[in-house]
């Protein structure tokens, strides 16, 4: 699926399907990104943006766990059964959720050739609101023989 073809309204779920949600994306997958802060570095997810009222959990809300650290602004939600991170309230923009692209029906981070990586080590909330690019991740599929 091309970025321009991505619908704004999508369904999503964790790995085991206990947590299911509907999301209205802010701008399709044009907002796809990663971050290099401590939790994002370990989690490794590609996220897309939605307003906080743009995510509606339709089942399994009682199985959502929440993790917060440091300033406590960001709230990271995950399924307590399978452990998959589904979405989080953003620290830099608390009126938005970052939604795990891999949880969205028909989507995979490997559909994207490039993913910008934002500098969360030097977070915008800690440096006067300046958002910086830390780098870009590239994915090049291997050919049928296993060579890139």
C-alpha positions as CSV (number, residue, x, y, z in Angstrom):
1,X,0.0,0.0,0.0
2,X,1.4,3.4,-1.0
3,X,1.5,6.2,1.5
4,X,-1.0,8.2,-0.6
5,X,-3.4,5.3,-0.6
6,X,-3.5,4.8,3.2
7,X,-6.9,5.5,4.6
8,X,-7.3,7.8,7.5
9,X,-9.7,5.5,9.3
10,X,-8.3,2.1,10.2
11,X,-8.7,-0.8,12.5
12,X,-6.0,-2.1,14.7
13,X,-5.2,-4.8,17.3
14,X,-2.5,-6.2,19.4
15,X,-0.8,-9.5,18.5
16,X,-3.3,-11.8,20.3
17,X,-6.3,-9.8,19.3
18,X,-7.5,-9.1,22.8
19,X,-7.1,-5.3,22.4
20,X,-8.9,-4.0,19.3
21,X,-9.2,-0.3,18.3
22,X,-10.3,2.1,15.6
23,X,-8.1,5.0,14.7
24,X,-8.5,8.1,12.6
25,X,-4.9,8.9,11.5
26,X,-3.9,12.6,11.4
27,X,-2.4,12.2,7.9
28,X,-2.4,8.6,6.8
29,X,1.0,7.1,7.3
30,X,2.8,10.3,6.2
31,X,3.6,10.9,9.9
32,X,5.4,7.5,10.2
33,X,8.5,7.8,12.3
34,X,10.7,6.2,14.9
35,X,12.5,7.8,17.9
36,X,15.8,7.2,19.5
37,X,14.7,7.8,23.2
38,X,15.4,5.0,25.7
39,X,11.9,3.4,25.4
40,X,11.5,3.7,21.7
41,X,15.0,2.5,21.1
42,X,14.2,-0.7,23.0
43,X,10.6,-1.0,21.6
44,X,11.6,-0.5,17.9
45,X,8.1,0.4,16.7
46,X,7.3,2.7,13.8
47,X,4.4,5.0,14.9
48,X,1.9,7.2,13.1
49,X,-0.1,10.1,14.6
50,X,-3.7,10.4,15.7
51,X,-5.5,12.9,17.9
52,X,-6.2,11.6,21.4
53,X,-9.9,11.5,20.5
54,X,-9.0,9.7,17.2
55,X,-8.3,6.3,18.9
56,X,-11.2,4.3,20.2
57,X,-10.7,1.0,22.0
58,X,-13.5,-1.2,20.9
59,X,-12.6,-4.3,22.9
60,X,-10.1,-5.4,25.5
61,X,-9.7,-2.0,27.3
62,X,-9.5,-3.9,30.6
63,X,-6.4,-5.6,29.2
64,X,-4.5,-2.5,28.4
65,X,-1.6,-1.8,30.7
66,X,0.1,1.6,30.9
67,X,3.7,2.4,31.4
68,X,5.0,5.9,32.2
69,X,8.4,7.1,33.3
70,X,10.5,10.3,33.7
71,X,8.2,13.3,33.4
72,X,5.1,11.0,33.4
73,X,3.6,12.9,30.4
74,X,3.9,10.1,27.9
75,X,1.6,7.1,28.6
76,X,2.6,4.0,26.8
77,X,-0.2,1.4,26.4
78,X,0.2,-2.3,25.8
79,X,-1.7,-5.5,25.9
80,X,-1.2,-7.2,29.2
81,X,-1.7,-10.6,27.6
82,X,0.7,-10.6,24.6
83,X,2.8,-7.5,25.6
84,X,2.4,-5.7,22.3
85,X,2.6,-1.9,22.5
86,X,-0.5,-0.4,20.7
87,X,-0.2,3.3,21.2
88,X,1.0,6.1,23.5
89,X,0.2,9.6,24.4
90,X,3.0,11.7,23.1
91,X,5.2,13.8,25.4
92,X,6.0,16.5,22.9
93,X,2.4,16.7,21.7
94,X,0.1,15.4,24.6
95,X,-3.0,16.0,22.4
96,X,-1.8,13.3,20.1
97,X,-1.2,9.5,20.2
98,X,1.6,7.7,18.5
99,X,0.0,4.5,17.1
100,X,2.0,1.4,16.4
101,X,1.9,1.0,12.6
102,X,2.4,-2.7,12.9
103,X,-0.9,-3.0,14.8
104,X,-2.9,-1.5,11.9
105,X,-4.8,-3.9,9.6
106,X,-2.9,-4.5,6.4
107,X,0.2,-2.5,7.5
108,X,3.8,-3.4,8.2
109,X,6.8,-1.2,8.9
110,X,8.5,-3.1,6.2
111,X,6.1,-1.5,3.7
112,X,8.1,1.7,4.1
113,X,11.4,2.1,2.3
114,X,12.5,4.9,4.7
115,X,11.5,5.9,8.2
116,X,12.7,9.1,9.8
117,X,14.1,8.7,13.3
118,X,13.4,11.7,15.6
119,X,15.9,12.7,18.2
120,X,14.2,11.8,21.4
121,X,17.5,11.7,23.3
122,X,17.5,15.5,23.0
123,X,13.7,15.7,23.3
124,X,11.9,18.9,22.0
125,X,10.3,19.3,25.5
126,X,13.8,19.6,27.0
127,X,15.5,21.9,24.4
128,X,13.1,24.8,23.8
129,X,10.7,22.9,21.4
130,X,13.3,22.2,18.8
131,X,12.6,18.9,17.0
132,X,15.6,17.3,15.4
133,X,16.1,14.4,13.0
134,X,18.5,11.8,14.4
135,X,18.7,9.8,11.1
136,X,16.7,7.7,8.7
137,X,16.1,3.9,8.7
138,X,16.1,2.2,5.3
139,X,14.5,-1.1,4.4
140,X,15.6,-2.8,1.2
141,X,13.8,-6.2,0.6
142,X,16.0,-9.1,-0.4
143,X,15.5,-10.7,-3.8
144,X,14.3,-14.3,-4.0
145,X,17.8,-15.6,-3.6
146,X,18.1,-13.7,-0.3
147,X,20.4,-11.0,-1.5
148,X,19.6,-7.3,-1.1
